[in-house]
Amino acid sequence: MTVRQATGSHLLRIPEFTKVRNMVAMGMKMRSSRFAVCGHNWRIKCFPNGFTEEHEASHISLSIDSASSSSWTSSLWAKAQMSVLDHAGTPCYTQSSQRDFSFTWSLLEFVRHEDLDKEKHLKDDCLTILCDLTVTVKVAPMPPFALRGQLAEAIWSKERPNVKIEVGHQTFAAHRWILEARSPVFKADLSIASRINDHEDTDRVLRVDDMDPQVFKALLQFVYTDSPPETSLLEEAWMAEGLLVAADRYELEKLKRICEEALCRRISMGSVADTLELADRHRFPVLWDACMRLLSSPGNLEAFMAAHGFRHYYKTGLSSQSSFHISPGSVPNRGEYEHWSRFVRLKH
């Protein structure tokens, strides 16, 4: 949570105050227009003949009230100062709130009627009240991704995040229940983090190693919205590969399929070696099959072996003994591949 603070001022003017005071009953009020401070709306209310019978005909009562339906919250607090302005616009008869308030603050005995001097305080019989208001709000962090869909928007606007995830030098905010519902790996990791951070009033801190912060940002977007990154971003090899590994790590099968398909569309002779190594290291069968289909052409296989130093393949003498033979249109089975893959890794 971050803290935001702002101060604003507003004037309430009551023309013909003497006439108004003689016309209105106890408990009747004059209201200012709405004014905003720190993103919340407020109103000043003046009770010319007091708010209760106890103060009728002796004091002016004032209050400052929230005019925002969402302001009643423990994450907001305010301080106010009320003043009568004299003819020169100088504050006098000033009272300040002695403690913070969230919704309303009342001054039942703001100023006695007999203390208001027409010549000094009621210029042209107009009472002018100045309110100086300081509002402090705890603000939930903004989501680290573009929100899509009403559910994601509702989660971020109604419920503050309670998990901090450190990735590299960046920290991401998230909601624990969302992470646990979407990924059993997140659930297990957060369970461990809970035992480490056992203070209930402290946000859980989860450390994610060996991952690019931008990749994790895309992963988090998918967790909340069930939508992958923009197509243009997935066309970047580093993002598609990193996100595929991340999806596999957190058992997000839908995202994993999306990333594999994105990588399959961009496999070429220039990228097949790295892609094949990635597929072998993490056991991505869809990606592996796509690489094998590209290499099923003898011409492609020969170019591949020549480019990556696979003369070792022939020098071992295993080429004549191996059952691994690629013909156009064929894809080797897993056993054949695992036999051959010992030589597929780069041997310059």
MARZAPA-839115 format. One record per residue: y negated, x, z of N, C-alpha, C in turn. Coordinates in steps of 0.2 Angstrom, whole numbers, padded with zeros to 4 digits, always signed. Layout:
<recs>
YXZYXZYXZ;...
</recs>
This chain:
<recs>
+0006+0004+0000+0000+0000+0000-0006+0004+0000;-0011+0002-0004-0018+0006-0004-0023+0001-0001;-0028+0004+0002-0033+0000+0005-0039+0000+0001;-0042-0006+0000-0048-0006-0004-0054-0010+0001;-0060-0007+0001-0065-0010+0005-0071-0011+0001;-0075-0016+0002-0081-0018-0001-0086-0022+0003;-0092-0021+0002-0097-0024+0006-0102-0028+0001;-0103-0034+0003-0108-0038-0001-0113-0042+0004;-0118-0044+0001-0123-0048+0005-0124-0055+0001;-0126-0060+0005-0128-0066+0002-0133-0070+0006;-0137-0074+0003-0143-0078+0006-0141-0085+0006;-0142-0088+0011-0142-0096+0012-0149-0098+0013;-0152-0102+0009-0159-0104+0010-0159-0112+0011;-0162-0114+0016-0163-0121+0017-0170-0123+0017;-0172-0126+0012-0179-0128+0011-0180-0134+0016;-0187-0135+0018-0189-0141+0022-0184-0141+0028;-0183-0135+0032-0178-0135+0037-0180-0140+0043;-0186-0140+0044-0188-0145+0050-0186-0152+0048;-0187-0154+0042-0185-0161+0040-0178-0162+0040;-0174-0157+0038-0167-0157+0037-0164-0158+0044;-0167-0154+0049-0164-0154+0056-0165-0160+0059;-0170-0164+0057-0172-0170+0060-0168-0176+0057;-0165-0175+0051-0161-0180+0048-0153-0179+0049;-0151-0173+0050-0144-0173+0050-0141-0173+0057;-0135-0175+0058-0132-0176+0065-0128-0170+0066;-0127-0169+0073-0122-0164+0075-0116-0163+0071;-0114-0157+0069-0108-0156+0066-0109-0157+0058;-0114-0159+0056-0116-0159+0048-0118-0152+0046;-0116-0150+0040-0117-0143+0038-0121-0143+0031;-0124-0137+0030-0127-0135+0024-0123-0129+0022;-0120-0129+0015-0116-0124+0013-0120-0120+0008;-0118-0113+0008-0121-0109+0002-0116-0110-0004;-0118-0107-0009-0114-0106-0015-0109-0101-0014;-0103-0101-0017-0098-0096-0016-0101-0089-0019;-0098-0084-0015-0100-0077-0017-0093-0073-0016;-0093-0068-0020-0086-0064-0020-0088-0057-0017;-0083-0055-0012-0083-0049-0009-0076-0046-0009;-0075-0041-0012-0068-0037-0013-0063-0042-0016;-0065-0046-0021-0060-0050-0024-0059-0057-0021;-0062-0058-0016-0061-0065-0012-0067-0069-0012;-0067-0075-0012-0073-0079-0012-0074-0082-0005;-0081-0082-0003-0083-0084+0004-0089-0089+0003;-0090-0093+0009-0096-0097+0009-0099-0096+0016;-0106-0097+0017-0109-0097+0023-0110-0105+0024;-0109-0107+0031-0110-0114+0033-0115-0114+0038;-0120-0118+0038-0125-0118+0043-0125-0126+0046;-0125-0126+0052-0125-0133+0056-0132-0133+0060;-0137-0136+0057-0144-0136+0059-0144-0139+0067;-0140-0143+0068-0140-0146+0075-0133-0144+0079;-0131-0139+0077-0125-0136+0081-0118-0139+0078;-0113-0136+0080-0106-0138+0078-0103-0143+0083;-0104-0142+0089-0101-0146+0094-0107-0150+0099;-0105-0155+0102-0109-0158+0107-0112-0153+0112;-0109-0149+0114-0111-0144+0119-0117-0140+0117;-0118-0139+0110-0124-0136+0107-0128-0140+0103;-0128-0146+0104-0132-0151+0100-0139-0150+0102;-0143-0150+0097-0151-0150+0098-0153-0144+0101;-0149-0139+0102-0152-0133+0106-0151-0127+0101;-0146-0126+0098-0144-0120+0094-0142-0122+0086;-0144-0117+0082-0141-0118+0075-0134-0114+0076;-0129-0117+0073-0122-0114+0072-0121-0112+0065;-0118-0106+0065-0116-0103+0058-0109-0102+0058;-0106-0101+0052-0099-0099+0051-0099-0096+0044;-0094-0091+0043-0093-0088+0037-0085-0089+0035;-0084-0093+0030-0077-0095+0029-0074-0092+0022;-0068-0091+0022-0065-0089+0015-0065-0096+0011;-0066-0095+0005-0066-0100+0000-0060-0099-0005;-0056-0094-0004-0050-0092-0008-0044-0095-0005;-0040-0098-0009-0034-0101-0006-0029-0096-0004;-0029-0090-0007-0025-0085-0005-0027-0080+0000;-0033-0082+0003-0036-0077+0008-0032-0076+0015;-0029-0082+0017-0026-0082+0023-0020-0077+0023;-0021-0071+0025-0016-0066+0025-0017-0060+0030;-0012-0057+0032-0013-0052+0037-0015-0045+0034;-0015-0045+0027-0017-0039+0024-0025-0039+0022;-0028-0044+0025-0036-0044+0023-0039-0045+0030;-0044-0041+0031-0048-0042+0037-0056-0041+0035;-0060-0044+0039-0067-0044+0037-0072-0043+0044;-0078-0041+0043-0083-0040+0048-0089-0043+0045;-0093-0047+0049-0099-0050+0046-0105-0049+0051;-0111-0049+0048-0117-0049+0052-0122-0054+0049;-0124-0059+0053-0129-0064+0051-0136-0063+0054;-0141-0064+0050-0148-0063+0052-0152-0068+0049;-0157-0070+0053-0163-0074+0050-0168-0069+0047;-0170-0070+0041-0176-0066+0038-0182-0069+0040;-0187-0064+0042-0194-0067+0043-0198-0067+0036;-0204-0068+0036-0208-0069+0030-0208-0063+0026;-0207-0057+0029-0207-0051+0025-0200-0049+0023;-0195-0053+0024-0188-0052+0022-0185-0047+0027;-0187-0046+0033-0184-0042+0038-0179-0045+0042;-0173-0043+0043-0169-0047+0047-0171-0047+0055;-0170-0052+0058-0171-0053+0065-0166-0058+0067;-0165-0059+0074-0160-0063+0077-0153-0062+0074;-0151-0056+0074-0145-0053+0071-0139-0054+0076;-0134-0056+0073-0128-0056+0077-0122-0054+0073;-0117-0050+0076-0112-0047+0072-0105-0049+0075;-0100-0049+0071-0093-0051+0073-0091-0045+0077;-0088-0047+0083-0086-0041+0088-0079-0039+0086;-0075-0043+0082-0069-0041+0080-0067-0043+0073;-0062-0040+0070-0061-0042+0063-0058-0049+0063;-0059-0052+0057-0056-0059+0056-0053-0059+0049;-0049-0064+0047-0046-0065+0041-0048-0071+0037;-0050-0076+0040-0051-0082+0037-0058-0085+0039;-0060-0085+0045-0066-0088+0047-0069-0085+0053;-0076-0085+0053-0079-0082+0059-0085-0087+0061;-0085-0089+0067-0091-0094+0069-0095-0092+0074;-0102-0093+0073-0107-0092+0079-0109-0099+0081;-0107-0101+0087-0109-0108+0089-0116-0107+0092;-0118-0102+0094-0125-0101+0097-0128-0096+0093;-0130-0097+0087-0133-0092+0083-0140-0090+0085;-0144-0096+0085-0151-0095+0087-0154-0102+0090;-0158-0102+0095-0161-0108+0098-0166-0110+0093;-0167-0117+0093-0172-0120+0089-0179-0118+0091;-0180-0118+0097-0186-0116+0100-0188-0109+0099;-0184-0105+0097-0185-0098+0096-0187-0096+0088;-0186-0101+0084-0189-0101+0077-0196-0102+0077;-0200-0097+0075-0207-0098+0074-0209-0100+0067;-0212-0106+0066-0214-0108+0059-0218-0102+0055;-0222-0099+0059-0226-0094+0055-0223-0088+0054;-0218-0086+0058-0214-0080+0057-0208-0081+0053;-0204-0086+0055-0197-0087+0052-0196-0092+0047;-0201-0097+0047-0200-0103+0042-0205-0103+0037;-0205-0098+0033-0210-0098+0028-0210-0104+0023;-0215-0108+0023-0215-0114+0019-0210-0119+0021;-0208-0118+0028-0203-0122+0031-0196-0121+0028;-0195-0115+0026-0188-0113+0023-0185-0108+0027;-0179-0110+0029-0175-0105+0033-0170-0101+0029;-0171-0094+0030-0167-0090+0025-0162-0086+0030;-0156-0086+0029-0151-0083+0032-0147-0078+0028;-0147-0072+0030-0144-0066+0027-0137-0065+0030;-0132-0065+0026-0125-0063+0028-0123-0056+0025;-0122-0051+0029-0119-0045+0026-0111-0045+0028;-0107-0045+0023-0100-0045+0024-0096-0039+0021;-0092-0036+0026-0088-0031+0024-0080-0033+0024;-0077-0032+0018-0070-0035+0018-0066-0029+0016;-0060-0029+0020-0055-0023+0018-0048-0027+0017;-0045-0025+0011-0039-0028+0009-0034-0022+0008;-0028-0024+0010-0022-0020+0008-0020-0022+0001;-0020-0018-0004-0018-0020-0010-0011-0016-0012;-0007-0021-0015+0000-0018-0017-0001-0014-0023;+0003-0009-0024+0002-0004-0030+0003-0008-0036;+0000-0006-0041+0001-0010-0048+0007-0008-0050;+0011-0012-0054+0017-0010-0057+0016-0005-0062;+0021+0000-0062+0021+0006-0066+0023+0005-0073;+0023-0002-0075+0025-0003-0082+0022-0010-0084;+0022-0011-0090+0019-0018-0093+0023-0023-0091;+0020-0028-0087+0024-0034-0085+0026-0039-0091;+0032-0041-0091+0034-0046-0096+0038-0051-0093;+0035-0057-0094+0039-0063-0091+0036-0065-0084;+0037-0072-0083+0034-0075-0077+0038-0072-0071;+0044-0071-0071+0047-0068-0065+0045-0062-0062;+0044-0057-0067+0042-0050-0065+0034-0051-0062;+0030-0055-0066+0023-0056-0064+0023-0059-0057;+0027-0064-0055+0027-0067-0049+0030-0063-0043;+0035-0058-0045+0037-0054-0040+0031-0049-0038;+0028-0046-0042+0023-0041-0041+0016-0044-0038;+0015-0051-0039+0009-0054-0037+0010-0057-0030;+0016-0059-0028+0018-0062-0022+0021-0058-0017;+0024-0053-0018+0028-0049-0013+0026-0042-0014;+0024-0038-0009+0023-0031-0009+0029-0027-0010;+0029-0022-0014+0034-0017-0014+0036-0014-0007;+0042-0012-0006+0044-0009+0000+0049-0003-0001;+0049-0001-0007+0052+0006-0008+0048+0010-0012;+0048+0017-0010+0044+0022-0014+0050+0026-0017;+0049+0027-0023+0054+0032-0027+0050+0038-0030;+0052+0044-0027+0049+0050-0029+0053+0053-0035;+0050+0054-0041+0053+0057-0047+0049+0062-0049;+0051+0068-0049+0047+0074-0050+0041+0074-0046;+0035+0074-0049+0029+0074-0045+0025+0067-0044;+0029+0062-0047+0026+0055-0047+0030+0051-0042;+0027+0046-0039+0030+0041-0034+0029+0034-0037;+0034+0030-0038+0035+0024-0040+0036+0019-0034;+0033+0013-0035+0034+0008-0030+0039+0003-0033;+0043+0000-0029+0048-0005-0031+0050-0010-0025;+0053-0015-0027+0056-0020-0022+0063-0018-0021;+0065-0017-0015+0072-0015-0014+0077-0021-0016;+0076-0027-0015+0081-0032-0017+0082-0032-0024;+0077-0031-0028+0077-0031-0035+0082-0025-0037;+0081-0019-0035+0085-0013-0036+0092-0014-0035;+0093-0017-0029+0100-0018-0026+0104-0023-0030;+0100-0029-0033+0103-0034-0036+0105-0031-0044;+0101-0027-0046+0102-0025-0053+0107-0019-0054;+0108-0015-0048+0112-0009-0049+0116-0007-0043;+0122-0007-0043+0126-0005-0037+0125+0002-0035;+0122+0007-0040+0121+0013-0038+0114+0014-0034;+0109+0010-0036+0103+0009-0032+0105+0006-0025;+0109+0002-0025+0111-0001-0018+0114+0004-0014;+0118+0008-0016+0121+0013-0012+0116+0018-0010;+0112+0020-0015+0107+0025-0013+0102+0023-0008;+0100+0017-0008+0095+0014-0004+0098+0013+0003;+0105+0011+0003+0108+0011+0010+0108+0018+0014;+0109+0023+0010+0109+0030+0013+0101+0031+0015;+0097+0029+0011+0090+0030+0013+0088+0026+0019;+0091+0021+0020+0089+0016+0026+0091+0020+0032;+0097+0023+0032+0099+0027+0038+0095+0033+0039;+0092+0036+0034+0088+0042+0035+0081+0039+0037;+0078+0034+0034+0071+0031+0036+0073+0025+0040;+0074+0026+0047+0076+0020+0051+0071+0016+0054;+0064+0018+0052+0059+0014+0055+0057+0008+0051;+0058+0002+0054+0057-0004+0050+0050-0005+0047;+0045-0002+0050+0038-0003+0047+0037+0002+0042;+0041+0006+0040+0040+0011+0035+0044+0010+0029;+0040+0010+0023+0044+0009+0017+0049+0015+0016;+0055+0012+0013+0060+0017+0011+0058+0022+0006;+0060+0028+0007+0059+0033+0002+0065+0035-0001;+0065+0035-0008+0071+0037-0012+0069+0043-0017;+0073+0048-0016+0072+0054-0021+0077+0054-0027;+0074+0054-0033+0078+0054-0039+0077+0061-0042;+0082+0065-0042+0082+0072-0045+0084+0071-0053;+0083+0077-0056+0085+0078-0063+0084+0072-0068;+0078+0069-0067+0076+0064-0072+0068+0065-0073;+0066+0064-0079+0059+0064-0081+0056+0058-0079;+0050+0058-0076+0046+0052-0073+0045+0047-0078;+0044+0049-0084+0043+0044-0089+0049+0040-0091;+0055+0043-0091+0061+0040-0092+0062+0035-0086;+0061+0037-0080+0062+0033-0074+0058+0027-0075;+0052+0028-0077+0047+0022-0078+0050+0017-0083;+0053+0019-0088+0056+0015-0093+0062+0011-0090;+0066+0015-0086+0071+0012-0083+0069+0007-0078;+0064+0008-0074+0061+0003-0069+0059-0003-0073;+0056-0002-0079+0053-0008-0083+0059-0012-0084;+0065-0009-0087+0071-0013-0088+0074-0017-0082;+0074-0014-0077+0076-0017-0070+0073-0023-0069;+0066-0023-0070+0062-0029-0068+0062-0034-0074;+0062-0032-0080+0060-0037-0085+0066-0038-0090;+0072-0034-0089+0078-0034-0094+0076-0033-0101;+0070-0029-0102+0068-0028-0108+0067-0020-0109;+0070-0017-0115+0069-0010-0116+0062-0008-0117;+0061-0001-0118+0054+0001-0120+0053-0001-0127;+0047+0000-0129+0045-0002-0136+0049+0002-0141;+0050-0001-0146+0055+0003-0151+0052+0009-0153;+0045+0010-0154+0043+0017-0155+0044+0022-0150;+0045+0020-0144+0046+0025-0139+0054+0027-0139;+0058+0022-0140+0065+0023-0141+0067+0027-0147;+0062+0028-0152+0063+0032-0158+0062+0039-0156;+0059+0041-0150+0059+0047-0148+0065+0050-0145;+0068+0055-0148+0075+0057-0145+0075+0059-0138;+0070+0062-0135+0070+0064-0128+0070+0058-0124;+0067+0052-0126+0067+0046-0122+0074+0043-0123;+0076+0042-0129+0082+0038-0130+0088+0042-0126;+0088+0048-0127+0094+0052-0123+0093+0052-0116;+0087+0053-0113+0086+0053-0106+0087+0046-0103;+0085+0041-0107+0086+0034-0104+0093+0032-0104;+0097+0034-0109+0104+0033-0110+0108+0036-0104;+0106+0042-0102+0109+0046-0096+0107+0042-0090;+0101+0040-0089+0099+0036-0083+0102+0029-0083;+0103+0026-0088+0107+0019-0088+0114+0020-0086;+0117+0026-0089+0124+0027-0087+0124+0029-0079;+0120+0032-0077+0119+0034-0070+0119+0028-0065;+0115+0024-0067+0114+0018-0063+0118+0012-0065;+0122+0013-0070+0127+0007-0072+0123+0001-0074;+0119+0002-0079+0115-0003-0082+0118-0003-0089;+0123-0007-0090+0127-0007-0096+0123-0010-0102;+0119-0015-0101+0115-0017-0107+0110-0012-0109;+0107-0009-0105+0102-0003-0107+0106+0002-0110;+0111+0004-0108+0116+0009-0110+0117+0008-0118;+0119+0001-0119+0121+0000-0126+0115+0000-0131;+0109-0002-0128+0103-0002-0132+0101+0005-0134;+0102+0010-0129+0100+0017-0130+0105+0020-0135;+0112+0019-0134+0117+0021-0139+0115+0019-0146;+0114+0013-0147+0112+0010-0153+0106+0014-0156;+0101+0015-0152+0095+0018-0155+0097+0025-0157;+0101+0029-0153+0103+0036-0155+0107+0036-0161;+0111+0031-0162+0116+0030-0168+0112+0030-0174;+0106+0026-0174+0102+0025-0180+0099+0031-0182;+0098+0036-0178+0094+0042-0180+0099+0048-0180;+0105+0047-0180+0110+0053-0181+0109+0056-0188;+0108+0063-0188+0108+0066-0195+0111+0073-0194;+0112+0076-0199+0115+0083-0199+0111+0088-0195;+0104+0086-0194+0100+0090-0190+0101+0089-0182;+0103+0083-0181+0104+0081-0174+0111+0080-0171;+0116+0080-0176+0122+0078-0174+0125+0083-0169;+0124+0090-0169+0126+0094-0164+0124+0093-0157;+0118+0092-0156+0115+0090-0149+0118+0083-0147;+0118+0078-0152+0121+0072-0150+0128+0072-0148;+0132+0076-0152+0139+0076-0151+0140+0079-0144;+0136+0084-0142+0137+0088-0136+0135+0083-0130;+0130+0079-0131+0128+0074-0126+0134+0068-0125;+0137+0066-0131+0142+0061-0131+0148+0064-0127;+0150+0070-0128+0155+0073-0125+0154+0074-0118;+0148+0077-0116+0147+0078-0109+0147+0072-0104;+0144+0066-0107+0144+0060-0103+0149+0055-0105;+0153+0056-0110+0158+0052-0112+0155+0045-0114;+0151+0046-0120+0148+0040-0123+0152+0038-0129;+0157+0034-0129+0161+0033-0135+0158+0030-0141;+0153+0026-0140+0149+0023-0146+0146+0029-0150;+0142+0033-0146+0139+0039-0149+0144+0044-0152;+0149+0045-0149+0154+0049-0151+0157+0047-0158;+0159+0041-0158+0161+0038-0165+0156+0039-0170;+0150+0038-0169+0145+0038-0174+0144+0045-0176;+0145+0050-0172+0145+0057-0174+0151+0059-0178;+0157+0056-0176+0163+0058-0180+0163+0054-0187;+0159+0049-0188+0159+0046-0194+0155+0050-0199;+0149+0053-0196+0145+0057-0200+0149+0063-0202;+0153+0066-0198+0156+0072-0199+0163+0071-0203;+0165+0065-0205+0171+0063-0208+0171+0065-0215;+0165+0067-0218+0164+0069-0225+0165+0077-0224;+0170+0079-0229+0172+0086-0229+0165+0091-0230;+0161+0088-0234+0155+0092-0235+0151+0093-0229;+0150+0087-0225+0146+0087-0219+0149+0092-0214;+0156+0091-0214+0160+0095-0209+0159+0103-0210;+0159+0105-0216+0159+0112-0218+0152+0114-0217;+0146+0110-0218+0140+0112-0217+0138+0112-0209;+0141+0108-0206+0141+0108-0199+0144+0114-0196;+0150+0116-0198+0153+0122-0195+0150+0128-0197;+0147+0128-0203+0143+0134-0205+0137+0135-0201;+0133+0130-0200+0127+0130-0197+0128+0132-0190;+0133+0130-0187+0134+0131-0179+0139+0136-0177;+0141+0141-0182+0145+0146-0181+0152+0145-0179;+0155+0140-0183+0162+0138-0181+0167+0142-0185;+0165+0148-0188+0169+0153-0190+0175+0155-0185;+0172+0154-0179+0177+0155-0173+0183+0151-0174;+0182+0145-0176+0187+0140-0177+0193+0143-0182;+0191+0146-0187+0196+0149-0192+0199+0155-0189;+0195+0159-0185+0197+0166-0183+0203+0165-0178;+0203+0159-0174+0208+0158-0169+0214+0157-0172;+0215+0155-0178+0221+0154-0182+0223+0147-0180;+0220+0143-0176+0222+0136-0174+0221+0131-0180;+0217+0133-0185+0215+0128-0190+0222+0127-0194;+0226+0131-0194+0233+0130-0198+0238+0126-0194;+0236+0127-0187+0241+0123-0182+0239+0117-0180;+0232+0116-0180+0229+0110-0177+0231+0104-0182;+0232+0098-0178+0233+0092-0182+0227+0088-0183;+0221+0092-0182+0215+0089-0183+0212+0090-0190;+0213+0085-0194+0211+0085-0201+0207+0079-0202;+0201+0080-0205+0196+0075-0206+0196+0074-0214;+0197+0067-0215+0197+0065-0222+0191+0060-0223;+0188+0059-0229+0183+0055-0230+0185+0048-0227;+0180+0045-0223+0181+0038-0220+0186+0038-0214;+0188+0044-0212+0193+0044-0206+0189+0046-0200;+0191+0043-0194+0188+0045-0188+0194+0048-0183;+0193+0054-0181+0199+0056-0177+0199+0052-0170;+0206+0052-0168+0206+0049-0161+0204+0053-0156;+0204+0050-0150+0201+0054-0144+0205+0061-0143;+0212+0060-0143+0216+0066-0142+0215+0072-0147;+0214+0070-0153+0212+0075-0158+0205+0078-0157;+0201+0073-0155+0194+0076-0153+0194+0081-0148;+0198+0079-0142+0197+0083-0136+0201+0090-0138;+0205+0090-0142+0208+0097-0144+0203+0101-0148;+0200+0097-0153+0195+0100-0157+0188+0102-0154;+0187+0098-0148+0180+0099-0145+0179+0105-0142;+0185+0109-0140+0184+0115-0137+0180+0120-0142;+0181+0118-0148+0177+0123-0153+0171+0120-0156;+0169+0113-0154+0163+0110-0156+0157+0113-0152;+0158+0115-0146+0153+0117-0142+0150+0123-0146;+0144+0124-0145+0140+0130-0149+0143+0136-0148;+0145+0140-0153+0148+0146-0152+0145+0151-0157;+0139+0153-0155+0135+0157-0160+0138+0164-0159;
</recs>
